[in-house]
């Protein structure tokens, strides 16, 4: 979701996540568990674990919950979860990547297929939409006191590739936000540099960024948002990446419904 439409959609997603924080913490704890089990308990030497811990902190997960997940993954017995990615299409030809952690591939595949079908989409074969996305680091910053030129200078000096506004040109200061884009390997260095410079970081993570986008309106927009919500509500799903854009006026109307 590009440009200012993306920030509107980010806020929509965060509002939904806030209502399901307990489930979100469970999913992040599972990601920490799997990362620790496969790469060890030290985030200094286990990049996947470091990413998962960062995500936990941005979700305000308690420290003791994080530590329990690390200890469980690195030593104690537990379910053997594995990562799996599903690809598919939603209404209007929107592409979807669905990343999950599962201990039963058959169960999860059936559930994801049914969710797509219930919302006018379809689950496709591996590789059907992956070529429409690329892995990027993304640091989201938001705050009325942010100065774009200062952010651009600091981000580029830290090794970022680009800085893009996520708000409408006429957005009030309280609704302004920017995305700092990086190569995956540079995400933490850029994030740490911006944090040290006291820029207000709202989120930082690896994302599957779409290289092409689909504009949707009307009922298709509502159905696509419902599809994302249903996928994210599945216990095994960790992340949903998609390439649809909803115009600001339509998104505001949908939020009022």
C-alpha positions as a printed Julia matrix, in Angstrom:
257×3 Matrix{Float64}:
   0.0     0.0    0.0
   1.83    3.01  -1.31
   2.22    6.6   -0.23
  -0.24    8.21   2.16
  -2.7     5.37   1.6
  -0.22    3.11   3.32
  -0.16    5.1    6.57
  -3.95    5.09   6.66
  -3.88    1.33   6.19
  -1.13    0.92   8.79
  -3.33    2.74  11.32
  -6.26    0.55  10.33
  -4.14   -2.56  10.89
  -2.8    -1.28  14.22
  -6.3    -0.5   15.45
  -7.33   -4.05  14.62
  -4.21   -5.44  16.25
  -4.87   -3.51  19.45
  -8.17   -5.37  19.78
  -6.35   -8.7   19.45
  -3.19   -7.99  21.41
  -3.3   -11.27  23.31
  -3.36  -13.23  20.08
  -0.6   -11.05  18.63
   1.63  -11.77  21.62
   0.98  -15.49  21.22
   2.08  -15.32  17.58
   5.2   -13.33  18.35
   6.1   -15.69  21.21
   5.84  -18.56  18.75
   8.18  -16.76  16.35
  10.68  -16.18  19.18
  10.4   -19.84  20.19
  11.11  -21.08  16.64
  13.99  -18.63  16.12
  15.63  -19.64  19.42
  15.15  -23.35  18.73
  16.79  -23.19  15.3
  19.42  -20.5   15.86
  20.17  -20.42  19.57
  19.19  -18.06  22.4
  21.53  -15.15  21.63
  20.07  -12.33  19.5
  23.62  -11.13  18.84
  24.33  -14.23  16.76
  20.76  -15.13  15.76
  19.34  -12.5   13.42
  15.91  -14.13  13.18
  15.64  -14.04  16.97
  16.68  -10.4   17.04
  13.97   -9.51  14.52
  11.38  -11.42  16.55
  12.41   -9.72  19.8
  12.23   -6.31  18.14
   8.73   -7.08  16.93
   7.79   -8.12  20.46
   9.06   -4.86  21.9
   7.16   -2.75  19.36
   4.06   -4.74  20.33
   4.74   -3.9   24.01
   5.14   -7.54  24.97
   6.33   -7.92  28.58
  10.03   -8.71  28.98
   9.38  -11.86  31.04
   7.14  -13.22  28.28
   9.93  -12.67  25.76
  12.46  -14.37  28.01
  10.2   -17.37  28.61
   9.76  -17.88  24.88
  13.54  -17.77  24.36
  14.18  -20.26  27.17
  11.48  -22.59  25.93
  12.79  -22.52  22.38
  16.43  -23.03  23.35
  16.04  -25.83  25.82
  12.64  -27.01  26.94
  10.3   -29.36  25.11
   7.56  -27.95  22.98
   5.75  -28.23  19.67
   7.95  -28.36  16.61
   6.7   -25.48  14.5
   8.0   -24.8   11.0
   7.69  -21.76   8.74
   5.53  -22.02   5.64
   4.45  -19.43   3.05
   1.18  -19.41   1.12
   0.45  -17.36  -1.99
  -2.85  -16.35  -3.45
  -5.14  -13.72  -4.94
  -7.93  -11.63  -3.5
 -10.76   -9.76  -5.25
  -9.62   -7.43  -8.01
  -6.44   -9.42  -8.61
  -4.7    -8.28  -5.41
  -1.7   -10.47  -4.61
  -1.17  -12.0   -1.15
   1.79  -13.56   0.63
   0.85  -15.28   3.9
   3.68  -16.29   6.24
   2.78  -18.81   8.92
   4.29  -21.02  11.61
   2.59  -24.38  11.87
   2.92  -27.79  13.47
   0.41  -29.27  11.02
   0.8   -28.24   7.38
  -2.38  -30.01   6.25
  -4.54  -28.23   8.83
  -3.08  -24.81   8.14
  -3.26  -25.13   4.34
  -6.91  -26.13   4.57
  -7.74  -23.21   6.85
  -5.94  -20.67   4.64
  -7.59  -22.05   1.5
 -11.02  -21.77   3.13
 -10.38  -18.18   4.23
  -9.45  -17.14   0.7
 -12.5   -18.89  -0.75
 -14.85  -17.27   1.78
 -13.68  -13.8    0.71
 -13.75  -14.14  -3.07
 -10.1   -15.13  -3.45
  -8.12  -18.25  -4.12
  -4.99  -19.93  -2.82
  -2.45  -20.4   -5.59
   0.64  -22.53  -6.19
   4.06  -21.62  -4.79
   5.62  -18.83  -6.85
   2.39  -17.5   -8.32
   2.78  -14.03  -6.74
   6.14  -14.08  -4.91
   7.8   -12.39  -7.89
   5.64   -9.32  -7.23
   7.35   -8.69  -3.86
  10.87   -8.02  -2.6
  12.34   -8.24   0.88
  13.07   -4.82   2.39
  13.78   -3.3    5.75
  11.23   -0.66   6.79
  11.37    1.78   9.69
   8.13    3.72  10.24
   8.39    7.05  12.03
   5.5     9.21  13.16
   5.2    12.38  15.17
   4.1    16.0   14.79
   7.61   17.33  15.49
   9.3    15.3   12.75
  11.13   17.38  10.14
  11.36   15.54   6.83
  14.66   17.08   5.71
  16.35   16.2    9.01
  14.99   12.66   8.81
  16.16   12.27   5.22
  19.68   13.44   6.07
  19.94   11.16   9.1
  18.49    8.13   7.33
  20.7     8.38   4.26
  23.77    8.96   6.43
  22.9     5.74   8.32
  22.73    3.73   5.08
  19.02    3.85   4.15
  17.93    3.65   0.52
  14.99    6.06   0.6
  12.53    8.0    2.76
   8.9     8.17   1.66
   5.94   10.04   3.18
   3.08    7.82   4.29
   0.6    10.65   4.79
  -1.53   12.78   2.51
   0.03   16.13   1.5
  -2.57   18.03   3.54
  -2.44   15.75   6.59
  -2.3    17.5    9.97
   0.96   17.1   11.94
  -0.54   14.43  14.21
  -1.23   12.19  11.18
   2.14   12.54   9.46
   4.45    9.58   9.09
   7.38    8.43   6.98
   8.83    5.1    5.91
  12.59    4.69   5.82
  13.47    1.89   3.4
  16.63   -0.16   3.68
  18.28   -3.29   2.4
  17.38   -6.18   4.73
  20.9    -6.4    6.18
  20.94   -2.67   6.97
  17.65   -2.54   8.89
  19.08   -2.71  12.4
  21.94   -0.29  11.75
  19.54    2.29  10.32
  16.98    1.73  13.08
  19.64    2.04  15.79
  21.04    5.24  14.25
  17.6     6.86  14.08
  16.81    5.74  17.62
  20.1     7.19  18.88
  19.19   10.47  17.17
  15.85   10.4   19.05
  13.59   10.11  16.04
  10.14    8.74  17.05
  10.09    5.17  15.71
   6.64    3.58  15.46
   7.72    0.27  13.93
  10.74   -1.45  12.37
  10.72   -4.81  10.65
  11.52   -6.8    7.56
   8.66   -6.61   5.09
   7.77   -8.13   1.75
   7.32   -4.95  -0.23
   5.22   -5.08  -3.43
   6.89   -4.01  -6.65
   3.54   -3.46  -8.37
   0.24   -2.3   -6.87
  -3.48   -2.69  -7.48
  -5.93    0.16  -6.74
  -9.23   -1.06  -5.31
 -12.45    0.74  -4.45
 -15.95    0.09  -3.21
 -17.03   -3.39  -2.17
 -13.77   -4.92  -3.35
 -11.91   -2.72  -0.85
 -14.16   -3.82   2.0
 -13.8    -7.48   1.02
 -10.01   -7.21   0.82
  -9.81   -5.65   4.29
 -12.04   -8.41   5.61
  -9.78  -11.0    3.95
  -6.69   -9.51   5.6
  -8.49   -9.47   8.97
  -9.56  -13.11   8.6
  -6.05  -14.23   7.63
  -4.43  -12.33  10.5
  -6.99  -13.79  12.91
  -5.8   -17.31  12.1
  -3.62  -18.63  14.93
  -0.89  -19.93  12.6
  -0.54  -16.79  10.45
   2.35  -14.5   11.34
   2.32  -11.88   8.59
   0.17  -10.93   5.63
   1.7    -8.99   2.73
  -0.42   -7.66  -0.1
  -0.21   -5.15  -2.94
  -3.58   -3.39  -2.92
  -4.11    0.34  -2.35
  -7.3     1.94  -1.07
  -7.79    5.69  -1.67
  -7.87    7.74   1.52
 -11.47    8.9    1.1
 -12.68    5.33   0.6
 -10.7     4.06   3.59
 -12.14    6.76   5.85
 -15.64    5.82   4.68
 -14.96    2.15   5.4
 -13.67    2.98   8.88
 -16.9     4.88   9.63
 -19.08    1.91   8.68
